[in-house]
Amino acid sequence: MNRKPSVAGMFYPARQDELNAMIDNLLSRSYGIKKTGEIIGVVVPHAGYIYSGYTASFAYNLIMNDDRRKFILIGPKHSGYPYGTYFYPDGAWETPLGNCKIDAGAVSDLQSLRNAPKASEAAFYDEHSIEVQVPWLQHLFDDSCGILPISMGDQSLERAKELVRVVSEILQDRLIIASSDLTHYEPARKADVKDSELIKAIESLDVQSFYSAMDRINASACGYGPIATLMLVTRELKGRIELLNHSNSGDASGDYSSVVGYASLVAYR
């Protein structure tokens, strides 16, 4: 069954022409960014495009130059229900740019694996963390891309390690997109310090240190499970992760008294 958009008209424009124009503008502002090596995946934010789109565009400018057209999209479940890890099984995801089809090959491979996520449409209902990534892919690749959405209601280190074993089996010619914002609703200076510590831990590929940092600084990064999954896959492939861009919502709103932090990072080897 096709998934209808939940946040069109709120997080991004509901009109096709306005959405394409907005993405074009965002990509033009970060055009020219390059990275040598094979991309494994990216970390991207998932707020409204007016706030986090500029930072996200750095990652999508890199993806634009890649030949691969299949993507494993991993995002948190903000409501926490249903708890667990799930994938969207069939059909397509609808946005103002059309339908983005589910990667049937990835679904078939996934279902044959032990400890794989379970199929669920309900796990993605009214959840924006993956939805806001889809128009970027449609804008870049039209209808030639395929997606495997994975929702992490359980973001524990143990579950991330289990998911890595599954993702590694189906990675092949696919890229990982890990969706997360960083610090939430703190003054910009404090948020930037916390974000800097988290980014340093992510770049280290030491996932235990990453989870320890989350606890130590009382971090509010909402997609730490997807980030940890990409870290573990990258370490397994002997790659590295580097920051592309960091910002916060105050850069767009002008209000730095309470911000949300955003980062785009690339994993490559």
Backbone as JSON, one array per atom type, in Angstrom:
{
  "sequence": "MNRKPSVAGMFYPARQDELNAMIDNLLSRSYGIKKTGEIIGVVVPHAGYIYSGYTASFAYNLIMNDDRRKFILIGPKHSGYPYGTYFYPDGAWETPLGNCKIDAGAVSDLQSLRNAPKASEAAFYDEHSIEVQVPWLQHLFDDSCGILPISMGDQSLERAKELVRVVSEILQDRLIIASSDLTHYEPARKADVKDSELIKAIESLDVQSFYSAMDRINASACGYGPIATLMLVTRELKGRIELLNHSNSGDASGDYSSVVGYASLVAYR",
  "N": [[0.83, -1.19, 0.0], [0.47, 2.24, -0.77], [2.14, 4.9, 0.92], [0.82, 7.82, 2.24], [1.75, 11.31, 2.25], [2.67, 12.89, 5.35], [3.57, 15.32, 6.32], [3.69, 17.21, 4.32], [3.43, 20.52, 3.18], [3.89, 21.46, 5.65], [6.49, 20.73, 6.76], [7.79, 20.84, 4.39], [7.18, 22.29, 1.1], [3.87, 21.87, -0.25], [3.19, 22.06, -2.86], [4.23, 21.01, -6.06], [5.87, 22.6, -7.81], [6.84, 24.6, -6.1], [8.21, 23.08, -4.22], [10.23, 21.81, -5.76], [11.61, 24.12, -6.57], [12.51, 25.1, -4.12], [14.26, 23.06, -3.24], [16.13, 23.11, -5.31], [17.21, 25.67, -4.89], [18.37, 25.33, -2.34], [20.29, 23.34, -2.87], [21.92, 24.74, -4.62], [23.23, 26.48, -2.97], [25.08, 25.0, -1.62], [26.6, 23.91, -3.55], [29.2, 22.15, -5.28], [30.61, 20.83, -3.35], [32.83, 18.2, -2.61], [34.02, 14.82, -2.23], [36.51, 12.48, -2.0], [36.61, 8.96, -2.63], [34.56, 6.05, -1.9], [31.21, 6.45, -1.18], [29.54, 5.47, 1.74], [27.35, 6.14, 3.25], [25.18, 8.72, 4.62], [24.62, 11.13, 7.23], [21.78, 12.98, 7.94], [19.74, 15.86, 8.72], [16.28, 16.26, 9.87], [14.36, 18.3, 10.06], [12.01, 21.01, 9.37], [12.35, 22.21, 6.04], [13.09, 24.91, 5.78], [14.58, 25.35, 7.99], [16.51, 23.22, 8.37], [17.24, 22.49, 5.84], [19.38, 23.65, 4.39], [21.7, 22.61, 5.62], [21.22, 19.86, 5.2], [21.47, 19.82, 2.44], [24.17, 19.67, 1.81], [24.9, 17.0, 2.14], [23.21, 15.81, 0.24], [24.12, 16.95, -2.11], [26.51, 15.56, -2.43], [25.55, 12.92, -2.73], [24.2, 13.2, -5.11], [26.08, 12.94, -7.11], [26.66, 10.3, -7.19], [26.48, 6.99, -8.57], [24.67, 5.14, -7.66], [21.27, 4.19, -6.97], [19.65, 3.23, -5.05], [18.41, 3.21, -1.75], [18.84, 2.88, 1.74], [16.91, 3.96, 4.17], [17.08, 5.12, 7.36], [15.4, 5.94, 10.23], [14.38, 7.58, 13.33], [11.61, 6.75, 15.54], [9.48, 9.02, 16.54], [7.21, 9.06, 18.19], [7.47, 6.77, 19.62], [5.87, 4.56, 19.41], [4.82, 2.0, 17.2], [6.93, 0.17, 19.44], [10.2, -0.97, 18.71], [11.87, -2.3, 15.78], [11.23, -1.65, 12.45], [10.32, -2.23, 8.97], [9.17, -0.69, 5.94], [6.95, -2.38, 3.86], [6.02, -2.57, 1.08], [4.76, -1.22, -2.09], [4.7, 2.29, -2.52], [6.07, 5.51, -1.57], [4.3, 8.44, -1.36], [4.72, 11.78, -2.44], [4.63, 15.36, -3.01], [6.13, 15.33, -5.33], [5.58, 13.02, -6.67], [5.53, 9.4, -6.84], [7.64, 7.42, -4.87], [9.19, 4.48, -5.19], [9.16, 1.45, -3.23], [12.03, -0.48, -2.56], [11.95, -3.43, -3.82], [13.68, -5.6, -4.07], [15.43, -5.29, -1.92], [13.64, -5.63, 0.18], [12.89, -8.31, -0.19], [15.37, -9.6, 0.22], [15.82, -8.82, 2.86], [13.77, -10.07, 4.3], [14.58, -12.66, 4.36], [16.47, -12.9, 6.27], [17.84, -13.58, 9.52], [16.71, -12.19, 12.62], [15.84, -9.86, 11.46], [14.3, -6.62, 10.9], [10.74, -6.21, 11.4], [7.92, -6.29, 9.17], [5.9, -3.43, 8.69], [3.36, -1.05, 8.27], [2.13, 0.71, 9.95], [4.1, 1.63, 11.68], [5.22, 3.77, 10.46], [3.39, 5.69, 10.26], [2.35, 9.02, 10.36], [4.93, 9.96, 10.89], [7.82, 11.86, 10.52], [10.58, 11.67, 10.06], [11.81, 10.09, 8.1], [10.22, 10.61, 5.9], [10.77, 13.3, 5.12], [13.13, 13.08, 3.77], [12.63, 11.9, 1.36], [11.61, 13.59, -0.83], [13.99, 14.92, -1.59], [15.49, 12.84, -2.77], [13.79, 12.13, -4.87], [13.82, 14.5, -6.34], [16.46, 14.59, -7.18], [16.79, 12.18, -8.59], [14.48, 11.49, -9.96], [12.12, 9.07, -10.91], [13.78, 6.93, -10.72], [14.88, 5.95, -8.43], [14.96, 3.73, -5.57], [13.64, 2.86, -2.38], [14.28, 1.69, 0.97], [12.66, 2.0, 3.74], [13.42, 2.16, 7.18], [12.35, 2.01, 10.46], [13.37, 2.98, 13.64], [12.22, 2.34, 16.58], [13.22, 1.25, 18.82], [16.19, 2.26, 19.93], [18.46, 1.33, 21.11], [21.9, 0.42, 21.84], [22.32, -2.29, 21.57], [20.28, -3.04, 19.8], [21.01, -1.55, 17.58], [23.39, -2.83, 16.89], [22.38, -5.32, 16.14], [20.88, -4.54, 13.93], [22.86, -3.66, 12.21], [24.08, -6.03, 11.39], [22.13, -7.02, 9.73], [21.75, -4.94, 7.83], [24.28, -4.87, 6.67], [24.27, -7.18, 5.19], [22.55, -6.63, 3.09], [23.5, -4.38, 1.89], [25.23, -3.95, -0.44], [24.69, -2.52, -3.5], [23.69, -0.2, -2.41], [22.99, 2.88, -0.64], [23.24, 4.28, 2.64], [21.03, 6.27, 4.47], [20.98, 8.05, 7.28], [18.83, 9.42, 9.54], [18.63, 12.23, 11.56], [18.17, 14.82, 13.97], [20.06, 17.06, 16.09], [20.98, 18.5, 19.16], [18.18, 19.6, 21.09], [16.18, 22.44, 21.66], [17.71, 24.23, 23.34], [19.76, 27.0, 24.5], [21.71, 28.58, 21.94], [24.57, 28.64, 22.22], [25.07, 26.7, 24.19], [23.89, 24.49, 22.96], [25.52, 24.23, 20.68], [27.95, 23.47, 21.83], [27.28, 20.97, 22.92], [26.52, 19.64, 20.55], [28.97, 19.66, 19.2], [30.47, 17.91, 20.75], [29.08, 15.52, 20.35], [29.38, 15.22, 17.56], [32.14, 14.89, 17.37], [32.38, 12.42, 18.66], [30.94, 10.82, 16.88], [32.54, 10.98, 14.57], [34.73, 9.61, 15.48], [34.07, 6.97, 15.31], [33.71, 5.31, 17.42], [31.39, 3.66, 18.86], [30.53, 3.05, 21.41], [31.59, 5.15, 22.9], [30.11, 7.17, 21.77], [27.47, 6.59, 22.66], [27.99, 6.86, 25.37], [28.66, 9.56, 25.5], [26.19, 10.65, 24.81], [24.75, 10.05, 27.14], [26.31, 11.33, 29.11], [26.27, 14.11, 28.57], [23.65, 14.53, 28.59], [22.23, 14.39, 26.15], [20.02, 15.28, 23.46], [19.7, 14.35, 20.92], [17.73, 13.02, 18.42], [17.83, 10.87, 16.65], [19.74, 8.91, 17.38], [20.09, 6.15, 17.24], [19.89, 5.41, 14.42], [22.19, 6.89, 13.62], [24.21, 5.54, 15.07], [24.02, 3.05, 13.86], [24.94, 3.58, 11.24], [27.54, 4.36, 11.92], [28.6, 1.92, 12.9], [28.42, 0.23, 10.65], [30.17, 1.61, 8.96], [32.58, 1.42, 10.35], [32.93, -1.34, 10.24], [33.41, -1.61, 7.54], [35.81, -0.44, 7.35], [35.92, 2.31, 6.98], [35.47, 5.91, 7.18], [34.05, 8.73, 8.94], [33.03, 12.02, 8.29], [32.39, 15.45, 9.1], [30.21, 17.52, 7.25], [28.6, 19.83, 7.3], [27.39, 22.04, 9.83], [24.72, 23.47, 11.67], [22.21, 25.54, 13.26], [18.76, 26.0, 14.24], [18.41, 28.66, 14.81], [19.94, 30.04, 12.97], [18.32, 30.32, 10.81], [15.93, 31.37, 11.84], [16.7, 33.49, 13.42], [16.42, 33.56, 16.11], [18.17, 32.74, 18.81], [17.81, 31.83, 21.33], [16.61, 29.43, 21.97], [17.25, 26.59, 20.41], [17.44, 24.13, 17.72], [19.81, 21.72, 16.84], [21.61, 20.89, 13.84], [23.23, 18.58, 11.67], [25.14, 17.52, 8.87], [26.76, 14.68, 7.77], [29.24, 12.63, 6.19], [29.83, 9.25, 5.42], [32.45, 7.29, 4.3], [34.77, 5.38, 2.26]],
  "CA": [[0.0, 0.0, 0.0], [1.22, 3.48, -0.81], [2.07, 5.77, 2.1], [0.51, 9.22, 1.94], [2.6, 12.23, 3.02], [2.13, 13.39, 6.62], [4.03, 16.67, 6.68], [3.72, 18.12, 3.17], [2.75, 21.76, 3.53], [4.37, 21.88, 6.97], [7.95, 20.62, 6.79], [8.24, 21.19, 3.04], [6.03, 22.77, 0.33], [2.93, 20.87, -0.75], [3.1, 22.21, -4.31], [5.39, 20.45, -6.75], [6.77, 23.62, -8.33], [7.49, 25.27, -4.97], [9.14, 22.13, -3.61], [11.4, 21.7, -6.64], [12.35, 25.38, -6.53], [13.18, 25.2, -2.83], [15.39, 22.13, -3.21], [17.13, 23.67, -6.24], [17.87, 26.79, -4.22], [19.2, 24.81, -1.26], [21.44, 22.66, -3.47], [22.81, 25.73, -5.24], [23.98, 27.16, -1.91], [26.18, 24.14, -1.17], [27.12, 23.26, -4.76], [30.64, 22.05, -5.46], [31.25, 20.02, -2.32], [33.31, 16.93, -3.15], [34.71, 13.94, -1.3], [37.06, 11.32, -2.69], [36.3, 7.7, -2.0], [33.22, 5.48, -2.1], [30.28, 6.83, -0.12], [28.78, 4.41, 2.4], [26.08, 6.73, 3.65], [25.21, 10.07, 5.16], [23.72, 11.56, 8.3], [21.09, 14.2, 7.53], [18.69, 16.28, 9.65], [14.92, 16.04, 9.37], [13.43, 19.37, 10.44], [11.46, 21.72, 8.23], [13.41, 22.58, 5.09], [13.58, 26.28, 5.98], [15.53, 25.33, 9.1], [17.62, 22.27, 8.23], [17.48, 22.14, 4.44], [20.71, 24.06, 3.95], [22.66, 21.62, 6.11], [20.96, 18.61, 4.49], [21.87, 19.92, 1.03], [25.57, 19.28, 1.65], [24.92, 15.55, 1.94], [22.55, 15.45, -1.01], [25.0, 17.32, -3.22], [27.44, 14.44, -2.63], [24.8, 11.78, -3.24], [23.81, 13.51, -6.49], [27.15, 12.53, -8.03], [26.86, 8.85, -7.07], [25.73, 6.23, -9.56], [23.68, 4.27, -7.04], [19.93, 4.75, -6.92], [18.88, 2.53, -4.02], [18.74, 3.83, -0.47], [18.3, 2.37, 3.0], [16.63, 5.14, 4.98], [16.87, 4.72, 8.75], [14.99, 7.08, 11.03], [13.78, 7.28, 14.63], [10.15, 6.84, 15.68], [9.36, 10.03, 17.58], [6.14, 8.74, 19.13], [7.85, 5.6, 20.4], [4.94, 3.46, 19.17], [5.13, 0.79, 17.97], [8.32, 0.02, 19.86], [10.88, -2.01, 17.95], [12.46, -1.88, 14.51], [10.31, -2.08, 11.39], [10.54, -1.71, 7.63], [7.95, -0.51, 5.14], [7.1, -3.59, 3.04], [5.7, -2.59, -0.36], [4.12, -0.03, -2.63], [5.52, 3.48, -2.74], [5.81, 6.67, -0.71], [3.83, 9.55, -2.16], [5.06, 13.16, -2.06], [4.21, 16.24, -4.11], [6.93, 15.06, -6.53], [5.19, 11.75, -7.25], [5.67, 8.19, -6.03], [8.98, 6.84, -4.74], [8.87, 3.08, -4.98], [9.91, 0.63, -2.28], [13.03, -1.36, -3.16], [11.43, -4.79, -3.61], [14.8, -6.52, -3.9], [15.91, -5.16, -0.54], [12.62, -6.24, 1.04], [13.02, -9.76, -0.34], [16.6, -10.01, 0.91], [15.66, -8.57, 4.29], [12.86, -11.04, 4.91], [15.23, -13.97, 4.46], [17.54, -12.82, 7.27], [17.49, -13.75, 10.93], [16.68, -10.97, 13.44], [15.55, -8.7, 10.62], [13.12, -5.84, 11.3], [9.45, -6.73, 10.97], [7.18, -5.44, 8.25], [4.83, -2.65, 9.31], [3.01, 0.26, 7.73], [1.74, 1.56, 11.08], [5.29, 2.2, 12.32], [5.63, 4.96, 9.71], [2.26, 6.61, 10.23], [2.51, 10.32, 11.0], [6.34, 10.11, 11.29], [8.42, 12.71, 9.49], [12.05, 11.6, 9.98], [12.18, 9.52, 6.8], [9.44, 11.26, 4.85], [11.36, 14.54, 4.61], [14.28, 12.76, 2.92], [12.2, 11.34, 0.08], [11.61, 14.56, -1.93], [15.37, 15.15, -2.06], [15.87, 11.75, -3.67], [12.98, 12.26, -6.08], [14.3, 15.67, -7.08], [17.76, 14.27, -7.78], [16.81, 10.97, -9.41], [13.15, 11.25, -10.52], [11.52, 7.81, -10.46], [14.76, 5.84, -10.88], [15.4, 5.51, -7.13], [14.16, 2.84, -4.74], [13.96, 3.08, -0.97], [13.89, 0.75, 2.02], [12.55, 2.75, 4.99], [13.52, 1.39, 8.43], [12.02, 2.83, 11.62], [13.95, 2.48, 14.89], [11.58, 2.71, 17.84], [14.24, 0.81, 19.77], [17.47, 2.82, 19.48], [19.53, 0.87, 21.99], [23.12, -0.04, 21.19], [22.13, -3.7, 21.23], [19.47, -3.14, 18.59], [21.82, -1.02, 16.48], [24.32, -3.89, 16.49], [21.6, -6.32, 15.41], [20.5, -3.98, 12.64], [24.07, -3.62, 11.38], [24.27, -7.35, 10.76], [21.14, -7.13, 8.66], [22.05, -3.94, 6.79], [25.52, -5.26, 5.98], [23.94, -8.26, 4.25], [21.79, -6.14, 1.94], [24.03, -3.07, 1.48], [25.55, -4.13, -1.86], [24.73, -1.3, -4.3], [22.78, 0.75, -1.76], [23.53, 3.88, 0.27], [22.5, 4.45, 3.89], [20.7, 7.63, 4.91], [20.62, 8.03, 8.7], [18.11, 10.67, 9.78], [18.65, 12.69, 12.95], [18.55, 16.15, 14.42], [20.96, 16.97, 17.25], [20.45, 19.05, 20.41], [16.87, 20.23, 20.99], [15.58, 23.45, 22.54], [18.63, 24.82, 24.31], [20.42, 28.18, 23.94], [22.61, 28.21, 20.84], [25.93, 28.37, 22.67], [25.07, 25.4, 24.87], [23.58, 23.47, 21.95], [26.69, 24.05, 19.82], [28.94, 22.71, 22.6], [26.81, 19.58, 22.96], [26.62, 19.09, 19.2], [30.39, 19.45, 18.89], [30.91, 16.69, 21.42], [28.47, 14.39, 19.66], [30.01, 15.09, 16.24], [33.47, 14.33, 17.61], [32.2, 10.99, 18.96], [30.53, 10.17, 15.64], [33.7, 10.89, 13.68], [35.68, 8.65, 16.05], [33.54, 5.63, 15.01], [33.63, 4.56, 18.68], [29.97, 3.76, 19.15], [30.35, 3.06, 22.86], [31.85, 6.53, 23.32], [28.96, 7.95, 21.31], [26.37, 6.4, 23.62], [28.43, 7.43, 26.65], [28.53, 11.01, 25.36], [24.76, 10.93, 24.88], [24.36, 10.01, 28.56], [27.09, 12.27, 29.92], [25.85, 15.5, 28.35], [22.18, 14.54, 28.55], [21.96, 14.8, 24.78], [18.65, 15.08, 22.98], [19.7, 13.94, 19.51], [16.58, 12.12, 18.36], [18.1, 9.71, 15.81], [21.05, 8.35, 17.74], [20.14, 4.77, 16.78], [20.32, 5.43, 13.02], [23.58, 7.33, 13.55], [25.05, 4.44, 15.56], [24.01, 1.99, 12.84], [25.87, 3.98, 10.18], [28.89, 4.29, 12.49], [29.03, 0.53, 12.99], [28.65, -0.25, 9.29], [31.37, 2.28, 8.46], [33.74, 0.81, 11.01], [33.05, -2.68, 9.69], [33.95, -1.48, 6.18], [37.1, 0.27, 7.48], [35.76, 3.65, 6.43], [35.54, 7.02, 8.12], [32.94, 9.68, 8.89], [33.47, 13.41, 8.42], [31.37, 16.49, 9.1], [30.07, 18.36, 6.06], [28.07, 21.13, 7.71], [26.64, 22.11, 11.08], [23.98, 24.71, 11.85], [21.08, 25.37, 14.16], [17.54, 26.65, 13.75], [18.56, 30.1, 14.96], [20.54, 30.61, 11.76], [17.21, 30.65, 9.91], [14.88, 32.15, 12.52], [17.25, 34.65, 14.11], [16.21, 33.39, 17.55], [19.17, 31.81, 19.31], [17.54, 31.54, 22.74], [16.22, 28.02, 22.06], [17.49, 26.13, 19.03], [17.67, 22.71, 17.42], [21.04, 21.58, 16.08], [21.58, 20.05, 12.64], [24.53, 18.26, 11.07], [25.24, 16.52, 7.8], [28.06, 14.01, 7.78], [29.38, 11.6, 5.17], [30.63, 8.06, 5.7], [33.05, 6.86, 3.04], [36.0, 4.59, 2.38]],
  "C": [[0.87, 1.25, 0.0], [1.05, 4.28, 0.49], [1.82, 7.2, 1.65], [1.42, 10.13, 2.77], [1.9, 12.75, 4.27], [2.45, 14.85, 6.86], [4.22, 17.59, 5.48], [2.9, 19.36, 3.51], [3.13, 22.28, 4.9], [5.9, 21.88, 7.01], [8.56, 20.98, 5.44], [7.01, 21.57, 2.21], [5.17, 21.62, -0.2], [2.75, 20.95, -2.26], [4.39, 21.76, -4.97], [6.37, 21.52, -7.2], [7.52, 24.33, -7.2], [8.52, 24.37, -4.31], [10.4, 21.97, -4.45], [12.25, 22.96, -6.58], [13.12, 25.52, -5.22], [14.4, 24.3, -2.77], [16.49, 22.61, -4.14], [17.92, 24.79, -5.57], [18.81, 26.31, -3.13], [20.45, 24.13, -1.82], [22.43, 23.65, -4.07], [23.69, 26.41, -4.2], [25.13, 26.32, -1.38], [26.84, 23.42, -2.34], [28.65, 23.24, -4.76], [31.35, 21.25, -4.4], [31.61, 18.66, -2.9], [34.02, 16.14, -2.05], [35.23, 12.74, -2.1], [36.71, 10.06, -1.92], [34.86, 7.27, -2.27], [32.34, 5.84, -0.91], [29.57, 5.59, 0.42], [27.4, 4.91, 2.78], [26.27, 8.13, 4.19], [24.31, 10.17, 6.38], [23.1, 12.88, 7.85], [20.03, 14.56, 8.57], [17.3, 16.11, 9.04], [13.91, 17.08, 9.86], [12.8, 19.97, 9.18], [12.58, 22.23, 7.34], [13.94, 23.99, 5.32], [14.61, 26.34, 7.11], [16.75, 24.45, 8.82], [17.98, 21.94, 6.8], [18.86, 22.51, 3.94], [21.75, 23.04, 4.37], [22.47, 20.28, 5.4], [21.49, 18.65, 3.06], [23.32, 19.53, 0.8], [25.67, 17.77, 1.39], [24.31, 15.17, 0.6], [23.33, 15.91, -2.23], [26.04, 16.23, -3.48], [26.74, 13.25, -3.25], [24.46, 11.97, -4.72], [24.83, 12.99, -7.5], [27.44, 11.04, -7.98], [25.99, 8.12, -8.07], [24.61, 5.39, -8.96], [22.34, 4.99, -6.86], [19.03, 4.05, -5.9], [19.37, 2.97, -2.65], [18.06, 3.12, 0.69], [18.14, 3.58, 3.92], [16.28, 4.7, 6.4], [16.55, 5.96, 9.58], [14.43, 6.66, 12.37], [12.25, 7.33, 14.54], [9.87, 7.79, 16.84], [8.27, 9.72, 18.61], [6.49, 7.56, 20.03], [6.92, 4.41, 20.21], [4.77, 3.24, 17.67], [6.62, 0.7, 18.28], [8.94, -1.13, 19.09], [11.45, -1.43, 16.67], [11.65, -2.49, 13.37], [10.74, -1.53, 10.03], [9.21, -1.59, 6.91], [8.0, -1.53, 4.0], [6.87, -3.48, 1.54], [5.07, -1.28, -0.8], [5.1, 1.1, -2.88], [5.19, 4.53, -1.69], [5.46, 7.85, -1.6], [4.29, 10.88, -1.56], [4.53, 14.07, -3.17], [4.99, 16.02, -5.4], [6.59, 13.73, -7.18], [5.38, 10.6, -6.28], [7.12, 7.7, -6.05], [8.81, 5.39, -4.33], [9.75, 2.43, -3.91], [10.83, -0.31, -3.05], [12.65, -2.81, -2.87], [12.55, -5.8, -3.41], [15.34, -6.48, -2.49], [14.93, -5.81, 0.43], [12.73, -7.76, 1.0], [14.26, -10.28, 0.39], [16.46, -9.89, 2.42], [14.84, -9.66, 4.96], [13.48, -12.42, 5.05], [16.26, -14.03, 5.58], [17.01, -12.99, 8.68], [17.61, -12.41, 11.66], [16.46, -9.71, 12.62], [14.39, -7.9, 11.21], [11.85, -6.48, 10.76], [8.77, -5.74, 10.03], [6.06, -4.71, 8.99], [4.61, -1.37, 8.51], [2.72, 1.24, 8.86], [2.93, 2.26, 11.72], [5.71, 3.52, 11.66], [4.51, 6.01, 9.64], [2.59, 7.89, 10.99], [3.93, 10.55, 11.54], [7.09, 10.81, 10.17], [9.9, 12.43, 9.2], [12.56, 11.02, 8.66], [11.46, 10.25, 5.66], [10.15, 12.48, 4.27], [12.6, 14.29, 3.75], [13.85, 12.39, 1.49], [12.15, 12.38, -1.04], [13.0, 14.92, -2.45], [15.76, 14.1, -3.09], [15.08, 11.82, -4.97], [13.46, 13.42, -6.96], [15.59, 15.35, -7.83], [17.66, 13.17, -8.83], [15.48, 10.63, -10.06], [12.6, 9.93, -10.0], [12.49, 6.64, -10.57], [15.27, 5.32, -9.54], [14.42, 4.56, -6.45], [14.59, 2.98, -3.3], [13.53, 1.9, -0.1], [13.84, 1.55, 3.32], [12.59, 1.81, 6.2], [13.31, 2.35, 9.59], [12.59, 2.19, 12.88], [13.21, 3.07, 16.09], [12.48, 2.34, 19.0], [15.59, 1.28, 19.25], [18.63, 2.4, 20.37], [20.75, 0.43, 21.19], [22.98, -1.49, 20.75], [21.33, -3.84, 19.93], [20.23, -2.6, 17.38], [22.78, -2.08, 15.97], [23.6, -4.99, 15.72], [21.25, -5.81, 14.01], [21.68, -3.91, 11.69], [24.29, -4.94, 10.67], [23.32, -7.54, 9.59], [21.48, -6.19, 7.5], [23.29, -4.33, 5.99], [25.25, -6.34, 4.93], [23.26, -7.74, 2.98], [22.36, -4.85, 1.36], [24.36, -3.05, -0.02], [25.65, -2.81, -2.61], [23.8, -0.23, -3.73], [23.55, 1.71, -0.86], [22.64, 3.98, 1.5], [22.25, 5.94, 4.13], [20.19, 7.53, 6.34], [20.05, 9.4, 9.06], [18.11, 11.04, 11.26], [18.87, 14.19, 13.04], [19.45, 15.98, 15.64], [20.29, 17.62, 18.47], [19.14, 19.82, 20.18], [16.63, 21.26, 22.08], [16.48, 23.88, 23.7], [19.23, 26.08, 23.68], [21.52, 27.78, 22.97], [24.01, 27.86, 21.32], [26.03, 27.0, 23.34], [24.82, 24.27, 23.88], [24.79, 23.19, 21.07], [27.78, 23.24, 20.53], [28.54, 21.23, 22.64], [26.93, 18.92, 21.59], [28.06, 18.78, 18.83], [30.9, 18.18, 19.53], [30.34, 15.45, 20.75], [29.13, 14.15, 18.3], [31.4, 14.47, 16.37], [33.38, 12.83, 17.88], [31.79, 10.23, 17.7], [31.72, 9.96, 14.72], [34.72, 9.88, 14.19], [35.33, 7.21, 15.69], [33.51, 4.73, 16.25], [32.2, 4.66, 19.18], [29.68, 3.73, 20.64], [30.58, 4.47, 23.41], [30.7, 7.45, 22.92], [27.8, 7.83, 22.28], [26.73, 6.97, 24.99], [28.3, 8.95, 26.63], [27.06, 11.43, 25.43], [24.3, 11.01, 26.33], [25.03, 11.14, 29.35], [26.6, 13.71, 29.77], [24.34, 15.64, 28.29], [21.7, 15.02, 27.18], [20.53, 14.48, 24.36], [18.59, 14.81, 21.48], [18.67, 12.83, 19.33], [16.83, 10.85, 17.54], [19.43, 9.07, 16.1], [21.18, 6.9, 17.31], [20.53, 4.66, 15.32], [21.77, 5.87, 12.85], [24.51, 6.21, 13.96], [25.13, 3.32, 14.53], [24.98, 2.33, 11.72], [27.3, 3.95, 10.68], [29.43, 2.86, 12.47], [29.29, -0.07, 11.61], [29.94, 0.33, 8.73], [32.63, 1.68, 9.07], [33.99, -0.59, 10.46], [33.7, -2.65, 8.3], [35.27, -0.72, 6.14], [37.05, 1.64, 6.79], [35.95, 4.72, 7.48], [34.32, 7.91, 7.95], [33.48, 11.08, 9.11], [32.29, 14.36, 8.35], [31.4, 17.27, 7.79], [29.59, 19.76, 6.43], [27.33, 21.0, 9.03], [25.95, 23.46, 11.18], [22.97, 24.51, 12.96], [19.92, 26.23, 13.68], [17.61, 28.17, 13.88], [19.16, 30.77, 13.75], [19.47, 31.0, 10.75], [16.21, 31.59, 10.56], [15.39, 33.45, 13.12], [17.09, 34.59, 15.62], [17.16, 32.32, 18.06], [18.95, 31.44, 20.78], [17.17, 30.08, 22.97], [16.27, 27.45, 20.65], [17.48, 24.61, 18.95], [18.92, 22.65, 16.53], [20.9, 20.6, 14.92], [23.0, 19.79, 12.15], [24.33, 17.33, 9.89], [26.67, 15.99, 7.83], [28.06, 12.96, 6.68], [30.25, 10.48, 5.69], [31.16, 7.55, 4.36], [34.29, 6.02, 3.31], [36.83, 4.75, 1.11]]
}
